[in-house]
Amino acid sequence: MVLARRALDDALPLIANSWGWIFTEMGRQPWVVYGVLRTRDAVSPASPRPRSSPR
């Protein structure tokens, strides 16, 4: 019983985070497609792409 509870404790935050991201992106996409929202404004700043520095 404790092991099953531990498995749920580990899995639920991952599932909740994934569903939150999916619903956010699903809600954002129609606005971009119909031209109401620009693509550059729709990009999330949560995980910026690292820029390569010229050497």
KOLGU-945899 format. One record per residue: x, y, z of N, C-alpha, C, O in turn; chain; residue number from 0. Coordinates in Angstrom, 1 decimal. Layout:
residues N
SITE     n_px     n_py     n_pz    ca_px    ca_py    ca_pz     c_px     c_py     c_pz     o_px     o_py     o_pz   kette    nr
SITE        X        Y        Z        X        Y        Z        X        Y        Z        X        Y        Z       A   NUM
...
//
This chain:
residues 55
SITE     n_px     n_py     n_pz    ca_px    ca_py    ca_pz     c_px     c_py     c_pz     o_px     o_py     o_pz   kette    nr
SITE      0.8     -1.2      0.0      0.0      0.0      0.0      0.9      1.3      0.0      0.6      2.2     -0.7       A     0
SITE      1.9      1.2      0.8      2.8      2.4      0.8      3.5      2.6     -0.5      3.7      3.7     -0.9       A     1
SITE      3.9      1.5     -1.2      4.6      1.6     -2.4      3.6      2.2     -3.5      4.1      3.0     -4.3       A     2
SITE      2.4      1.8     -3.5      1.4      2.4     -4.5      1.2      3.9     -4.2      1.2      4.6     -5.1       A     3
SITE      1.2      4.2     -3.0      1.0      5.7     -2.6      2.3      6.4     -3.1      2.2      7.6     -3.6       A     4
SITE      3.4      5.9     -2.9      4.7      6.5     -3.3      4.7      6.7     -4.8      5.2      7.7     -5.3       A     5
SITE      4.2      5.7     -5.6      4.2      5.8     -7.0      3.3      6.9     -7.5      3.6      7.7     -8.4       A     6
SITE      2.1      7.1     -6.8      1.2      8.2     -7.1      1.8      9.5     -6.7      1.7     10.5     -7.5       A     7
SITE      2.5      9.6     -5.6      3.2     10.8     -5.2      4.2     11.3     -6.2      4.4     12.5     -6.3       A     8
SITE      4.9     10.3     -6.8      5.9     10.7     -7.8      5.3     11.0     -9.1      5.8     11.9     -9.8       A     9
SITE      4.2     10.4     -9.5      3.7     10.6    -10.9      2.7     11.8    -11.0      2.7     12.4    -12.0       A    10
SITE      1.9     12.1    -10.0      0.9     13.1    -10.1      1.5     14.5    -10.4      0.9     15.2    -11.2       A    11
SITE      2.6     14.9     -9.8      3.1     16.3    -10.2      3.5     16.3    -11.7      3.3     17.3    -12.3       A    12
SITE      4.1     15.2    -12.2      4.5     15.2    -13.6      3.3     15.3    -14.5      3.3     16.0    -15.5       A    13
SITE      2.3     14.5    -14.1      1.0     14.5    -14.9      0.4     15.9    -14.9     -0.1     16.4    -15.9       A    14
SITE      0.3     16.5    -13.7     -0.3     17.8    -13.6      0.4     18.9    -14.4     -0.2     19.7    -15.0       A    15
SITE      1.8     18.8    -14.3      2.6     19.8    -15.0      2.4     19.6    -16.5      2.3     20.6    -17.3       A    16
SITE      2.4     18.4    -17.0      2.2     18.1    -18.4      0.9     18.6    -18.9      0.8     19.2    -20.0       A    17
SITE     -0.2     18.3    -18.2     -1.5     18.7    -18.6     -1.6     20.2    -18.6     -2.3     20.8    -19.4       A    18
SITE     -1.0     20.9    -17.6     -1.0     22.3    -17.6     -0.4     22.9    -18.8     -0.9     23.9    -19.4       A    19
SITE      0.7     22.4    -19.2      1.4     22.9    -20.4      0.6     22.6    -21.7      0.5     23.5    -22.5       A    20
SITE      0.0     21.4    -21.7     -0.8     21.1    -22.9     -2.0     22.1    -23.0     -2.3     22.6    -24.1       A    21
SITE     -2.7     22.3    -22.0     -3.9     23.2    -22.0     -3.4     24.6    -22.3     -4.2     25.4    -23.0       A    22
SITE     -2.3     25.1    -21.8     -1.8     26.4    -22.1     -1.5     26.5    -23.6     -1.9     27.5    -24.2       A    23
SITE     -0.9     25.6    -24.2     -0.5     25.6    -25.6     -1.8     25.5    -26.5     -1.9     26.2    -27.5       A    24
SITE     -2.7     24.7    -26.1     -4.0     24.5    -26.8     -4.8     25.8    -26.8     -5.4     26.2    -27.8       A    25
SITE     -4.7     26.5    -25.7     -5.5     27.8    -25.6     -4.8     28.9    -26.4     -5.5     29.8    -26.8       A    26
SITE     -3.5     28.9    -26.5     -2.8     29.9    -27.2     -2.8     29.8    -28.7     -2.8     30.8    -29.4       A    27
SITE     -2.8     28.6    -29.2     -2.7     28.3    -30.6     -3.8     29.0    -31.5     -3.4     29.6    -32.5       A    28
SITE     -5.1     28.9    -31.2     -6.0     29.5    -32.1     -5.8     31.0    -32.3     -6.1     31.6    -33.4       A    29
SITE     -5.4     31.7    -31.3     -5.1     33.2    -31.4     -4.0     33.5    -32.4     -4.1     34.5    -33.1       A    30
SITE     -3.0     32.6    -32.4     -1.9     32.8    -33.3     -2.3     32.5    -34.7     -2.0     33.2    -35.7       A    31
SITE     -3.1     31.4    -34.9     -3.6     31.0    -36.2     -4.5     32.0    -36.9     -4.3     32.3    -38.1       A    32
SITE     -5.3     32.6    -36.1     -6.3     33.6    -36.7     -5.7     35.0    -36.8     -6.4     35.9    -37.2       A    33
SITE     -4.4     35.2    -36.4     -3.8     36.5    -36.6     -4.1     37.5    -35.5     -3.7     38.7    -35.6       A    34
SITE     -4.7     37.1    -34.4     -5.0     38.0    -33.3     -3.7     38.2    -32.4     -3.5     39.3    -31.9       A    35
SITE     -2.9     37.2    -32.4     -1.7     37.2    -31.5     -0.5     36.9    -32.4     -0.5     35.9    -33.2       A    36
SITE      0.5     37.7    -32.3      1.7     37.5    -33.1      2.5     36.3    -32.5      2.5     36.1    -31.3       A    37
SITE      3.2     35.6    -33.4      3.9     34.4    -33.0      5.0     34.8    -31.9      5.2     34.1    -30.9       A    38
SITE      5.7     35.9    -32.1      6.7     36.3    -31.1      6.1     36.6    -29.8      6.8     36.5    -28.8       A    39
SITE      4.9     37.1    -29.7      4.2     37.3    -28.5      3.7     36.1    -27.8      3.4     36.1    -26.6       A    40
SITE      3.5     35.0    -28.6      2.9     33.8    -28.1      4.0     32.9    -27.5      3.6     31.9    -26.8       A    41
SITE      5.3     33.1    -27.7      6.3     32.3    -27.2      6.5     32.5    -25.7      6.5     33.6    -25.2       A    42
SITE      6.5     31.4    -25.0      6.6     31.4    -23.5      8.1     31.7    -23.1      9.0     31.1    -23.6       A    43
SITE      8.3     32.6    -22.2      9.6     32.9    -21.7     10.1     31.9    -20.6     11.2     32.1    -20.0       A    44
SITE      9.3     30.9    -20.4      9.7     30.0    -19.3     11.0     29.2    -19.5     11.7     29.0    -18.6       A    45
SITE     11.3     28.9    -20.8     12.5     28.1    -21.0     13.2     28.7    -22.3     13.0     28.2    -23.4       A    46
SITE     13.9     29.8    -22.1     14.5     30.5    -23.3     15.6     29.6    -23.9     16.3     28.8    -23.2       A    47
SITE     15.7     29.7    -25.2     16.7     29.0    -25.9     18.1     29.6    -25.7     18.2     30.8    -25.9       A    48
SITE     19.1     28.9    -25.4     20.4     29.5    -25.2     20.9     30.0    -26.5     20.9     29.4    -27.5       A    49
SITE     21.5     31.2    -26.4     22.1     31.8    -27.6     23.5     31.4    -27.7     24.3     31.4    -26.7       A    50
SITE     23.9     31.1    -28.9     25.4     30.8    -29.1     26.1     32.1    -29.3     25.7     32.9    -30.1       A    51
SITE     27.2     32.2    -28.6     28.0     33.4    -28.7     29.1     33.2    -29.9     29.7     32.1    -30.0       A    52
SITE     29.2     34.2    -30.7     30.2     34.1    -31.8     31.6     34.1    -31.2     32.0     34.8    -30.2       A    53
SITE     32.5     33.3    -31.8     33.9     33.2    -31.3     34.8     33.6    -32.3     36.0     33.6    -32.1       A    54
//
